[in-house]
């Protein structure tokens, strides 16, 4: 079983930034962003989850991945022990 590497966490953080309610709204990762964010966006583009190496829009697979990433983030941050 794989674990969450810093690289995967950085990719999840980028996916969490997308507005899933508006497919016409993309992201731009500026050259002044943290190197980890720039590298994560490049990897997401290589995996065909976003349309440009510096952000752009989610692909259909990227939209699905972002939905899962954002759902997981919501579950982990909202769910507190009883």
N, C-alpha and C positions, 0 to 999 in steps of 0.2 A: 504494500500500500504506500502511496506517495504521501509526502507531507507538504505543508504549505511553506514554500521557500520564500525568501524575501522578494524574489522576482515575481512569483505568483501573487503575492500579497500586493505588490505594486500594480500589477495588471488588474486585480480585483478593485483596487482603489480607483483606477481610471474608469473601469466599467461602472462603478458606483456614481460617477459624476454625470453620466448621461441622463437626460430627462426622457423617461420612457413614455411620457404622455404627449410628446411632440416629436415626431420622427423628422421634422424639418429643422430641428435644433441640434447642431453638432457641437463639437469641442475643438479648440485650438490649443495645442500644447506648445507654448512659446519656447524659443531657444534659451530663455532665461529661467525656465522651470528647473526643478531639481533634476539632476542627471538620471536618477532612478525613474522619474516620471517620463522623461524623454525616451529612455530605453524601453520602458513598459509599453508606451504607445507604439514604438517601432515593432516590438514583438507582437502586439495585438494586430497590427497591420499585416505582418508576415503570416499570422495565423488566419487572416482574412476575416477578422472580427470587426475591424474598422476600415474605412475607405482610404485613409491617408496615413502615412507614417507619423504625422504630427497631429493626428486626431481625425477630423472629418466627421463622418456619420457612421452609425452602426450598420453593418450588413445584417441580413436576416438572421444569420447564425450569431452575430454579435448582439443583436437585440435579445435573442433567447438567452445568451450567456449573461448579459447585463440584468435581465429579469431575475435569473437565479442568484446572481451575485447580490443584487439589491434585496431580494427576499431573505437570503441568508443573513445579511447584515442587519436587517430589521428584526429577524428572529433572535439573533444573538444579542442585540442591544436592548430589546424590549423585554424579552423573557428574563425575569428575575426569579431566584429561588423563592418558593413559598414558605 
